[in-house]
Amino acid sequence: MLAPRARLQYAPVEERGHQLRPKRRAATQALFVSRELGLAVRCPTVRPDLRFLALLTLVPCPGAVALAQREPTRFVRLEVGQAEIHRPSSTGGVVALRLGRRLERSGVARLDLGASFSGADEGYLTVEGEVELRPLAARRMTPVVGVGAGLLAEPEFSGAVLRAALAVEAELTMRTAMRVGYQVAGHGGERGPHVWFAGMEVRGGPL
């Protein structure tokens, strides 16, 4: 049965032997042949409105907004590696724990506070804050550049420390990531500690 709202067009058919064959039509049209009437019924197919599809891409979807609101905004990261506080001096293991959150929605800029301890040389302890930039935060892998300041304590010195870090971060899941990198700091007019590290990050939120 033909759809009641379909606009029908009729075209003659030609008979070859015992079969009725319609004349050549466009590939985008459906043809129905009636042996009784000797007519070919052509029913145009429905094509999507591209303007409507474009509108869907421009109008925000409430579900997408809700998903963005559930994206992780906080993180905790455990770092382990090797450190050298003065060059040349003996190296030693280092462990650091950092807590932070993103500063804006995209996650490119983030702030963290952390503490680290190392047995390098005679040992040292730091407490510091850091601002980092992740220019490709929306991708699975991004470079990370950070600068920080805080306090450093060791047997020969206690005071301010400035540091810079460069790393590469790989996102494992929406809530986990791993990074490897290098940090260099300065304290009391000397360069150090130098740290090579790997870190595992777990994300949560929103805050």
PATOR-390234 format. One line per 4 residues: number of its first residue (from 1); for each residue x, y, z of N, C-alpha, C, O. Coordinates in steps of 0.05 Angstrom, whole numbers, always signed. Layout:
BEGIN
NUM) X Y Z X Y Z X Y Z X Y Z ~ ...
end
This chain:
BEGIN
1) +17 -24 +0 +0 +0 +0 +18 +25 +0 +37 +26 +15 ~ +11 +44 -16 +27 +69 -18 +21 +87 +5 -2 +88 +15 ~ +41 +102 +15 +37 +120 +37 +18 +142 +28 +20 +152 +6 ~ -1 +150 +45 -21 +169 +37 -10 +197 +31 -22 +212 +15
5) +13 +204 +44 +24 +231 +40 +44 +232 +18 +54 +254 +11 ~ +51 +209 +7 +71 +209 -14 +60 +221 -40 +38 +216 -48 ~ +76 +238 -52 +68 +250 -77 +76 +231 -100 +100 +226 -104 ~ +56 +221 -114 +61 +200 -134 +64 +212 -161 +49 +231 -169
9) +82 +202 -176 +85 +210 -204 +83 +184 -221 +93 +163 -214 ~ +70 +187 -243 +65 +163 -260 +80 +166 -286 +82 +187 -298 ~ +91 +143 -294 +107 +143 -319 +100 +117 -333 +96 +96 -321 ~ +98 +118 -359 +91 +94 -375 +113 +73 -373 +136 +80 -369
13) +105 +48 -376 +125 +26 -375 +124 +13 -402 +105 +15 -417 ~ +146 -1 -408 +147 -16 -433 +148 -46 -428 +161 -55 -409 ~ +133 -61 -444 +131 -89 -439 +151 -104 -457 +152 -100 -481 ~ +166 -122 -444 +185 -139 -459 +179 -168 -451 +185 -177 -429
17) +167 -183 -470 +159 -210 -465 +136 -211 -444 +115 -199 -449 ~ +141 -225 -422 +121 -227 -401 +127 -209 -377 +114 -211 -357 ~ +148 -192 -379 +156 -176 -356 +152 -147 -363 +155 -138 -386 ~ +144 -132 -343 +140 -103 -345 +165 -90 -333 +171 -94 -309
21) +179 -74 -349 +203 -61 -339 +200 -31 -341 +193 -21 -363 ~ +206 -17 -320 +204 +12 -321 +227 +24 -337 +249 +12 -339 ~ +223 +47 -349 +245 +60 -362 +265 +69 -342 +260 +69 -318 ~ +289 +76 -351 +311 +83 -333 +304 +107 -315 +295 +127 -325
25) +309 +104 -289 +303 +125 -270 +329 +132 -255 +349 +118 -257 ~ +327 +153 -239 +349 +161 -222 +352 +141 -200 +333 +128 -191 ~ +377 +137 -190 +383 +116 -170 +371 +123 -143 +367 +106 -126 ~ +364 +149 -139 +353 +157 -113 +323 +155 -111 +312 +164 -92
29) +310 +143 -132 +281 +141 -131 +272 +112 -131 +285 +94 -143 ~ +250 +107 -117 +239 +80 -115 +217 +77 -136 +200 +95 -139 ~ +216 +54 -150 +197 +50 -172 +179 +27 -164 +188 +6 -155 ~ +154 +30 -169 +134 +9 -165 +118 +5 -191 +109 +24 -202
33) +116 -20 -200 +103 -26 -225 +76 -39 -221 +74 -58 -205 ~ +56 -29 -233 +29 -41 -232 +23 -54 -258 +20 -41 -279 ~ +20 -80 -258 +13 -95 -282 -15 -88 -292 -20 -87 -316 ~ -33 -84 -273 -61 -78 -281 -63 -52 -295 -77 -49 -315
37) -50 -31 -284 -53 -4 -295 -33 +1 -318 -37 +19 -334 ~ -11 -15 -319 +9 -10 -339 +25 +15 -334 +34 +29 -353 ~ +27 +23 -308 +41 +47 -301 +63 +41 -281 +62 +22 -266 ~ +84 +58 -282 +105 +56 -262 +101 +79 -242 +99 +102 -250
41) +99 +73 -217 +94 +93 -197 +121 +100 -185 +135 +83 -174 ~ +129 +126 -187 +154 +135 -177 +150 +150 -151 +136 +170 -151 ~ +163 +141 -130 +160 +154 -104 +187 +166 -96 +205 +150 -89 ~ +191 +192 -96 +216 +204 -89 +224 +197 -60 +207 +196 -43
45) +250 +191 -56 +260 +186 -29 +263 +211 -13 +266 +233 -24 ~ +262 +208 +13 +265 +231 +31 +294 +236 +37 +308 +218 +45 ~ +303 +261 +34 +330 +268 +39 +331 +285 +64 +313 +302 +69 ~ +353 +282 +81 +354 +298 +106 +359 +327 +100 +373 +334 +80
49) +348 +344 +117 +352 +373 +115 +379 +380 +127 +383 +378 +152 ~ +398 +388 +111 +425 +394 +120 +425 +417 +139 +442 +419 +157 ~ +407 +436 +136 +405 +459 +154 +398 +450 +182 +409 +461 +201 ~ +381 +430 +184 +373 +420 +210 +397 +406 +224 +401 +409 +248
53) +413 +391 +208 +436 +377 +219 +457 +397 +228 +470 +393 +249 ~ +461 +419 +213 +480 +439 +221 +471 +453 +247 +488 +459 +264 ~ +445 +456 +251 +434 +469 +275 +440 +451 +299 +446 +461 +321 ~ +439 +425 +296 +444 +407 +318 +473 +409 +327 +478 +406 +351
57) +491 +414 +309 +520 +416 +317 +526 +442 +331 +546 +444 +345 ~ +509 +463 +327 +514 +489 +339 +500 +492 +366 +510 +506 +383 ~ +478 +479 +369 +463 +482 +394 +474 +464 +415 +476 +440 +410 ~ +482 +473 +439 +493 +456 +460 +473 +435 +469 +450 +441 +472
61) +483 +411 +473 +466 +390 +482 +466 +389 +513 +488 +390 +524 ~ +443 +388 +526 +444 +388 +555 +460 +364 +566 +473 +367 +587 ~ +460 +342 +553 +476 +319 +562 +505 +325 +561 +520 +317 +579 ~ +514 +339 +540 +543 +345 +537 +551 +365 +559 +573 +363 +570
65) +533 +384 +566 +539 +403 +587 +542 +389 +613 +560 +395 +629 ~ +524 +370 +619 +525 +355 +644 +550 +338 +645 +562 +336 +667 ~ +559 +327 +623 +584 +312 +622 +608 +329 +629 +626 +321 +643 ~ +608 +353 +617 +631 +372 +623 +632 +379 +652 +653 +382 +663
69) +608 +382 +665 +607 +388 +693 +618 +366 +711 +626 +371 +733 ~ +618 +341 +700 +627 +318 +716 +657 +313 +711 +668 +294 +723 ~ +670 +327 +693 +698 +323 +687 +715 +328 +712 +708 +346 +728 ~ +736 +312 +715 +753 +316 +739 +766 +343 +740 +776 +354 +720
73) +765 +355 +764 +777 +382 +768 +801 +381 +788 +817 +399 +788 ~ +802 +360 +804 +823 +357 +824 +841 +333 +817 +833 +316 +802 ~ +864 +333 +829 +882 +310 +824 +901 +306 +847 +907 +325 +862 ~ +911 +282 +850 +933 +275 +868 +953 +259 +852 +946 +242 +837
77) +979 +266 +856 +1000 +253 +840 +1023 +244 +858 +1032 +259 +874 ~ +1031 +219 +854 +1054 +209 +868 +1077 +207 +849 +1074 +195 +827 ~ +1100 +218 +857 +1124 +218 +839 +1147 +204 +853 +1151 +207 +877 ~ +1162 +189 +838 +1186 +176 +848 +1208 +179 +828 +1203 +181 +804
81) +1233 +180 +837 +1255 +183 +818 +1282 +185 +832 +1286 +175 +854 ~ +1301 +197 +818 +1328 +200 +827 +1334 +230 +829 +1326 +246 +812 ~ +1349 +238 +850 +1355 +266 +855 +1384 +270 +861 +1398 +252 +872 ~ +1394 +293 +853 +1421 +302 +860 +1419 +331 +869 +1412 +348 +853
85) +1426 +336 +894 +1421 +363 +905 +1444 +383 +898 +1439 +406 +893 ~ +1468 +373 +898 +1491 +390 +890 +1508 +374 +869 +1510 +350 +871 ~ +1519 +388 +850 +1536 +375 +830 +1565 +384 +835 +1571 +407 +837 ~ +1584 +365 +836 +1578 +336 +836 +1574 +326 +865 +1587 +335 +884
89) +1555 +309 +869 +1549 +297 +895 +1535 +271 +890 +1527 +264 +867 ~ +1532 +256 +911 +1519 +230 +908 +1489 +234 +903 +1476 +253 +913 ~ +1478 +216 +887 +1449 +216 +882 +1434 +198 +901 +1446 +181 +914 ~ +1408 +202 +902 +1392 +186 +919 +1363 +186 +910 +1355 +202 +893
93) +1348 +168 +920 +1320 +167 +913 +1304 +191 +923 +1312 +204 +942 ~ +1282 +197 +909 +1265 +219 +917 +1236 +210 +914 +1229 +195 +895 ~ +1219 +219 +932 +1190 +214 +930 +1176 +240 +936 +1183 +255 +954 ~ +1154 +245 +921 +1139 +270 +924 +1109 +263 +922 +1101 +245 +907
97) +1093 +279 +937 +1064 +276 +935 +1053 +304 +930 +1060 +323 +944 ~ +1036 +306 +910 +1025 +332 +902 +995 +331 +899 +984 +312 +889 ~ +982 +352 +909 +953 +355 +908 +947 +381 +892 +960 +401 +897 ~ +927 +380 +874 +922 +405 +859 +895 +404 +846 +879 +386 +849
101) +890 +425 +830 +865 +427 +815 +870 +445 +791 +890 +460 +790 ~ +853 +443 +771 +855 +459 +747 +846 +487 +753 +828 +491 +770 ~ +857 +507 +739 +851 +535 +744 +829 +545 +725 +816 +565 +731 ~ +824 +531 +703 +802 +539 +685 +791 +513 +672 +802 +492 +675
105) +769 +517 +657 +754 +494 +648 +769 +475 +630 +764 +450 +632 ~ +786 +485 +613 +800 +467 +594 +821 +450 +607 +828 +429 +595 ~ +831 +457 +630 +851 +441 +643 +879 +447 +634 +898 +433 +641 ~ +883 +468 +617 +909 +475 +607 +927 +486 +630 +950 +478 +633
109) +915 +503 +648 +930 +514 +670 +921 +500 +696 +897 +498 +701 ~ +940 +492 +712 +934 +478 +737 +953 +488 +759 +975 +497 +754 ~ +943 +485 +784 +958 +493 +808 +961 +468 +826 +942 +454 +830 ~ +985 +464 +837 +988 +442 +857 +1006 +451 +880 +1023 +468 +877
113) +1001 +438 +902 +1018 +441 +926 +1029 +413 +933 +1014 +393 +932 ~ +1054 +412 +941 +1066 +386 +946 +1090 +387 +965 +1100 +408 +972 ~ +1099 +363 +972 +1123 +360 +988 +1139 +337 +977 +1128 +318 +966 ~ +1166 +339 +980 +1183 +318 +971 +1205 +313 +991 +1213 +330 +1006
117) +1215 +288 +990 +1237 +281 +1008 +1257 +264 +992 +1249 +247 +976 ~ +1282 +269 +997 +1303 +254 +983 +1326 +247 +1002 +1332 +262 +1020 ~ +1339 +224 +996 +1363 +217 +1011 +1388 +224 +997 +1410 +215 +1005 ~ +1387 +241 +976 +1411 +249 +961 +1430 +264 +979 +1421 +281 +995
121) +1456 +259 +976 +1476 +272 +992 +1470 +267 +1022 +1470 +244 +1031 ~ +1464 +288 +1037 +1456 +284 +1065 +1426 +286 +1069 +1417 +285 +1092 ~ +1411 +287 +1047 +1382 +287 +1049 +1371 +315 +1049 +1384 +334 +1058 ~ +1347 +319 +1039 +1333 +345 +1039 +1303 +341 +1038 +1293 +319 +1031
125) +1289 +362 +1046 +1260 +362 +1046 +1250 +388 +1033 +1261 +409 +1039 ~ +1230 +387 +1016 +1219 +411 +1004 +1188 +412 +1008 +1175 +391 +1009 ~ +1178 +436 +1011 +1149 +441 +1010 +1145 +464 +991 +1158 +485 +994 ~ +1128 +461 +970 +1127 +481 +949 +1100 +481 +935 +1085 +462 +937
129) +1096 +502 +920 +1072 +505 +903 +1082 +508 +874 +1104 +518 +869 ~ +1064 +501 +856 +1072 +502 +827 +1048 +508 +810 +1026 +500 +815 ~ +1054 +524 +789 +1034 +528 +768 +1045 +515 +743 +1068 +519 +735 ~ +1028 +499 +730 +1037 +485 +706 +1018 +490 +682 +994 +495 +686
133) +1029 +488 +658 +1014 +491 +634 +1016 +466 +618 +1037 +454 +614 ~ +992 +457 +608 +990 +433 +592 +977 +441 +565 +952 +438 +563 ~ +992 +450 +546 +980 +462 +521 +962 +443 +505 +945 +453 +491 ~ +966 +418 +507 +950 +398 +492 +933 +382 +511 +931 +357 +508
137) +921 +395 +531 +906 +381 +552 +883 +364 +541 +876 +345 +553 ~ +872 +372 +518 +849 +358 +507 +857 +332 +493 +840 +317 +485 ~ +883 +327 +490 +892 +304 +476 +903 +283 +495 +907 +288 +519 ~ +908 +259 +484 +918 +237 +501 +946 +242 +512 +953 +232 +533
141) +962 +258 +498 +989 +263 +506 +995 +292 +503 +987 +305 +483 ~ +1008 +304 +523 +1014 +332 +523 +1040 +338 +537 +1047 +325 +556 ~ +1055 +358 +527 +1078 +367 +543 +1069 +383 +567 +1047 +395 +567 ~ +1085 +384 +587 +1078 +399 +612 +1102 +417 +619 +1125 +407 +621
145) +1096 +442 +624 +1117 +461 +634 +1107 +473 +660 +1085 +483 +661 ~ +1124 +472 +680 +1115 +483 +706 +1137 +499 +719 +1161 +495 +715 ~ +1129 +519 +736 +1147 +535 +752 +1136 +536 +780 +1111 +537 +784 ~ +1153 +534 +800 +1144 +533 +828 +1163 +547 +847 +1186 +554 +839
149) +1154 +551 +871 +1170 +563 +892 +1162 +551 +919 +1139 +543 +922 ~ +1181 +551 +938 +1174 +540 +964 +1198 +541 +983 +1215 +559 +981 ~ +1199 +522 +1001 +1220 +522 +1021 +1235 +495 +1019 +1223 +474 +1014 ~ +1262 +496 +1024 +1279 +473 +1023 +1295 +472 +1049 +1305 +492 +1058
153) +1297 +448 +1060 +1313 +445 +1085 +1332 +422 +1081 +1324 +400 +1073 ~ +1358 +427 +1087 +1379 +407 +1087 +1399 +414 +1109 +1396 +436 +1120 ~ +1418 +397 +1115 +1436 +403 +1137 +1451 +430 +1134 +1456 +444 +1154 ~ +1459 +438 +1110 +1474 +462 +1106 +1457 +487 +1099 +1468 +509 +1098
157) +1432 +483 +1094 +1416 +506 +1084 +1386 +501 +1091 +1376 +479 +1091 ~ +1373 +523 +1098 +1344 +524 +1101 +1334 +551 +1090 +1342 +572 +1100 ~ +1316 +550 +1070 +1307 +575 +1059 +1291 +570 +1033 +1281 +548 +1028 ~ +1289 +592 +1018 +1272 +591 +994 +1285 +575 +972 +1309 +573 +970
161) +1268 +563 +956 +1276 +548 +932 +1258 +554 +909 +1234 +556 +912 ~ +1270 +557 +886 +1254 +561 +861 +1260 +538 +842 +1282 +527 +842 ~ +1240 +529 +828 +1244 +506 +810 +1228 +508 +785 +1208 +522 +783 ~ +1238 +494 +764 +1224 +492 +739 +1223 +463 +731 +1241 +447 +738
165) +1202 +455 +717 +1198 +427 +710 +1189 +425 +681 +1175 +442 +670 ~ +1198 +403 +668 +1190 +397 +640 +1183 +367 +640 +1199 +351 +648 ~ +1159 +361 +629 +1150 +333 +630 +1133 +327 +605 +1125 +345 +591 ~ +1128 +301 +601 +1109 +292 +581 +1088 +275 +596 +1095 +257 +611
169) +1063 +281 +591 +1041 +267 +605 +1024 +252 +585 +1017 +261 +564 ~ +1017 +227 +593 +1000 +210 +577 +975 +203 +593 +977 +193 +615 ~ +951 +209 +581 +926 +202 +595 +919 +173 +590 +917 +164 +567 ~ +916 +158 +612 +909 +130 +610 +879 +126 +609 +869 +111 +592
173) +864 +140 +626 +835 +141 +626 +827 +169 +633 +844 +186 +637 ~ +801 +174 +635 +792 +201 +642 +802 +209 +670 +805 +233 +675 ~ +807 +190 +687 +814 +196 +715 +842 +187 +722 +850 +189 +746 ~ +858 +177 +704 +885 +170 +710 +904 +179 +688 +897 +180 +664
177) +928 +186 +696 +949 +195 +677 +976 +189 +688 +980 +185 +712 ~ +996 +187 +670 +1023 +181 +678 +1041 +202 +664 +1036 +210 +642 ~ +1063 +209 +678 +1082 +228 +666 +1110 +221 +674 +1115 +209 +694 ~ +1129 +230 +657 +1157 +227 +662 +1169 +255 +657 +1161 +269 +638
181) +1190 +262 +672 +1201 +289 +668 +1226 +295 +684 +1238 +277 +696 ~ +1234 +320 +682 +1258 +329 +695 +1252 +356 +709 +1238 +373 +699 ~ +1264 +359 +733 +1261 +384 +748 +1289 +394 +756 +1307 +379 +762 ~ +1291 +421 +755 +1316 +433 +764 +1308 +457 +782 +1289 +471 +777
185) +1323 +460 +804 +1316 +481 +823 +1341 +497 +830 +1363 +490 +823 ~ +1337 +518 +845 +1359 +535 +855 +1353 +543 +884 +1331 +551 +890 ~ +1374 +543 +900 +1371 +551 +928 +1398 +561 +939 +1419 +550 +932 ~ +1397 +582 +954 +1421 +593 +967 +1443 +600 +947 +1467 +597 +954
189) +1436 +609 +923 +1456 +615 +903 +1468 +591 +889 +1486 +595 +872 ~ +1458 +568 +894 +1468 +543 +881 +1446 +531 +864 +1422 +534 +870 ~ +1454 +516 +844 +1434 +502 +827 +1430 +474 +839 +1449 +459 +844 ~ +1405 +467 +842 +1397 +440 +852 +1373 +443 +871 +1367 +465 +880
193) +1359 +422 +875 +1364 +395 +866 +1357 +390 +837 +1340 +404 +825 ~ +1370 +370 +825 +1363 +360 +798 +1348 +334 +802 +1357 +316 +816 ~ +1324 +332 +790 +1307 +309 +795 +1298 +297 +768 +1287 +312 +752 ~ +1301 +271 +765 +1289 +256 +743 +1267 +239 +755 +1272 +224 +774
197) +1243 +241 +745 +1221 +228 +759 +1200 +216 +740 +1200 +222 +716 ~ +1184 +198 +751 +1160 +188 +738 +1137 +190 +758 +1141 +186 +782 ~ +1114 +198 +749 +1091 +202 +767 +1065 +190 +757 +1061 +187 +733 ~ +1049 +181 +776 +1023 +170 +770 +1002 +188 +783 +1004 +195 +806
201) +982 +196 +766 +962 +216 +775 +934 +204 +775 +927 +190 +756 ~ +919 +210 +796 +891 +202 +798 +874 +227 +800 +880 +244 +817 ~ +853 +229 +784 +837 +253 +783 +809 +248 +794 +799 +226 +794 ~ +798 +270 +805 +771 +268 +816 +757 +295 +814 +769 +314 +804
205) +733 +296 +823 +718 +322 +822 +690 +317 +812 +682 +294 +810 ~ +676 +339 +807 +685 +367 +809 +686 +377 +837 +675 +365 +855 ~ +701 +399 +841 +704 +410 +867 +680 +428 +874 +680 +439 +896
end
